[in-house]
């Protein structure tokens, strides 16, 4: 019999770790190749991970709720004898923990059995993986920001110390070289990563560490004035990390109350929303839309779309018109990068999907290149796979503009929070029949029209009110005059 490693996959370029949220299979269960065996949560997506080989789940090395770096072996599957040729060479069967920092004091976690502290190495599976989840192909490179360290525990790194040639330990280098997301956030907020207490591998600063830091006093950007935490950090003895920000106040439960700890997706959503409100000065503009023409076109084409397996919704029309107009108004399809505006080439529209366990935003890539049918099909497909946890990490990344639709629950309108690092988010209110004054042959009269509100929340650092209103006026015109040929 041969054993095949099951690894924590690299779920996106900027993701260096994942939380194993649930085991679908138990030790001793028979599994088929590509059958889901566990669920993971990352800062991008929740996903079910399939088995790399058929066989029996022999070992579980990472328990539910644990967060481990990518390429960590989380389980082993015992295959039949014919798989022996592809099996890994003999290796210790114990789970491979993350390497501790070489100069750290004795950790509370299980330490390396060796007497002397080993040099940290990039995690690598004991056998070459077959694909993103394990198996027999060459292993993927270690995540960016977790460099392999060979030789002594410290060496001189000039660029890490401003070019002064001071020695930097392997632990310090590992903490400083974090993920691209963390480095970008640090640059945007003028934050020194080395001053933040890290909770990741060897003290690496994770995205959650950065969000917690910039969410409080440590993240306030002054004009030539040092913030209080920065002063404290500067006056602290060398090697002593800055104090972490105080957590949210605790509220004592009363008798009969039920306390429900946050899921990972709820915690990430909360952190992201707080960060967005602190980073971007939000401004909202609201337009009333007459959907009567859309109603007529939809009534004529709805059955035709249904025969092709696609539900033709109001959201499809709105998304199509928004995508077409973002090309004409590029500042709404941009992002802030330091003190520059980054104009995105691609128009990738995220569609917020409310789930029983939280919120997720799958992305329609290059939406402006799709027909109305293509947009409607994409919305149907991504929404269904979001609800069944079948999305890949790539499908929730690289959004450039977001649409949220609380109108399906009856909300007249909302003022949503911008999905960072985007510049704007559109909110769709409920669409209902209303009495309205219309002009026919020069005479005013009361008629029944189908109307609803659209609101746009935008980042006032780069989007002026006139820019936002011109965009919304074009969206309104595009919906009210939607061409029959466009459907």
Beta strands, then each sheet from edge to edge (+ up, - down):
strand 1: 2-7
strand 2: 17-23
strand 3: 30-31
strand 4: 36-41
strand 5: 46-50
strand 6: 55-60
strand 7: 67-69
strand 8: 73-79
strand 9: 154-156
strand 10: 167-169
strand 11: 282-290
strand 12: 334-337
strand 13: 340-343
strand 14: 349-355
strand 15: 358-364
strand 16: 401-404
strand 17: 424-440
strand 18: 443-459
sheet 1: 1+ 8- 6+ 3-
sheet 2: 5+ 4- 2+ 7-
sheet 3: 9+ 10-
sheet 4: 11+ 18- 17+ 16+ 14+ 15-
sheet 5: 12+ 13-
end
